[in-house]
């Protein structure tokens, strides 16, 4: 893992686990996924967080970091809005 990416991931206050395709298939049998992608784990369920298409459209590490940051911000806003209802 690149040092800049490792620092970025570590600076987020989120538990992160990286899996290779074979590890993912072993831990989540029957779950379809197009890689690379990112999921959120909510209890025993996985929810797609960032799709392969979104990741593949990024041209460099800075764009990938911006995508992840934006998605985290969107998630936090959605959770806050859901809690207000």
HUGI-V851759 format. One record per residue. N is the residue number from 1. RES is the residue in one letter. SS is DSSP state (H for helix, E for strand, L for the rest). OMEGA is omega in whole degrees, 0 to 359 (NA if undefined). NEAR is the number of other C-alpha atoms within 10 Angstrom. Layout:
BEGIN
n=N res=RES ss=SS omega=OMEGA near=NEAR
n=N res=RES ss=SS omega=OMEGA near=NEAR
END
This chain:
BEGIN
n=1 res=X ss=L omega=179 near=6
n=2 res=X ss=L omega=184 near=8
n=3 res=X ss=H omega=180 near=8
n=4 res=X ss=H omega=179 near=12
n=5 res=X ss=H omega=179 near=14
n=6 res=X ss=H omega=177 near=10
n=7 res=X ss=H omega=180 near=11
n=8 res=X ss=H omega=181 near=13
n=9 res=X ss=H omega=180 near=15
n=10 res=X ss=H omega=181 near=12
n=11 res=X ss=H omega=178 near=9
n=12 res=X ss=L omega=181 near=11
n=13 res=X ss=L omega=181 near=7
n=14 res=X ss=L omega=173 near=9
n=15 res=X ss=L omega=183 near=9
n=16 res=X ss=L omega=177 near=13
n=17 res=X ss=L omega=179 near=7
n=18 res=X ss=L omega=179 near=8
n=19 res=X ss=L omega=170 near=12
n=20 res=X ss=L omega=182 near=10
n=21 res=X ss=H omega=182 near=13
n=22 res=X ss=H omega=178 near=9
n=23 res=X ss=H omega=178 near=11
n=24 res=X ss=H omega=181 near=14
n=25 res=X ss=H omega=179 near=14
n=26 res=X ss=H omega=182 near=12
n=27 res=X ss=H omega=182 near=11
n=28 res=X ss=L omega=183 near=12
n=29 res=X ss=L omega=179 near=9
n=30 res=X ss=L omega=180 near=8
n=31 res=X ss=L omega=179 near=10
n=32 res=X ss=L omega=177 near=9
n=33 res=X ss=L omega=172 near=15
n=34 res=X ss=L omega=185 near=10
n=35 res=X ss=L omega=0 near=13
n=36 res=X ss=L omega=178 near=14
n=37 res=X ss=L omega=178 near=15
n=38 res=X ss=E omega=179 near=21
n=39 res=X ss=E omega=167 near=15
n=40 res=X ss=E omega=177 near=13
n=41 res=X ss=E omega=179 near=13
n=42 res=X ss=E omega=187 near=8
n=43 res=X ss=L omega=178 near=6
n=44 res=X ss=L omega=184 near=5
n=45 res=X ss=E omega=174 near=9
n=46 res=X ss=E omega=177 near=13
n=47 res=X ss=E omega=180 near=10
n=48 res=X ss=E omega=182 near=12
n=49 res=X ss=E omega=177 near=15
n=50 res=X ss=E omega=183 near=16
n=51 res=X ss=L omega=177 near=15
n=52 res=X ss=H omega=179 near=15
n=53 res=X ss=H omega=179 near=12
n=54 res=X ss=H omega=179 near=12
n=55 res=X ss=H omega=183 near=18
n=56 res=X ss=H omega=177 near=13
n=57 res=X ss=H omega=178 near=10
n=58 res=X ss=L omega=184 near=14
n=59 res=X ss=L omega=180 near=9
n=60 res=X ss=L omega=183 near=10
n=61 res=X ss=H omega=180 near=12
n=62 res=X ss=H omega=178 near=12
n=63 res=X ss=H omega=178 near=13
n=64 res=X ss=H omega=178 near=17
n=65 res=X ss=H omega=178 near=16
n=66 res=X ss=H omega=178 near=12
n=67 res=X ss=H omega=180 near=16
n=68 res=X ss=H omega=180 near=18
n=69 res=X ss=H omega=180 near=14
n=70 res=X ss=H omega=181 near=12
n=71 res=X ss=H omega=177 near=14
n=72 res=X ss=H omega=179 near=15
n=73 res=X ss=H omega=179 near=12
n=74 res=X ss=H omega=179 near=12
n=75 res=X ss=H omega=179 near=13
n=76 res=X ss=H omega=179 near=12
n=77 res=X ss=H omega=179 near=12
n=78 res=X ss=H omega=180 near=11
n=79 res=X ss=H omega=178 near=11
n=80 res=X ss=H omega=180 near=11
n=81 res=X ss=H omega=179 near=10
n=82 res=X ss=H omega=181 near=9
n=83 res=X ss=H omega=181 near=8
n=84 res=X ss=H omega=184 near=6
n=85 res=X ss=L omega=NA near=5
END
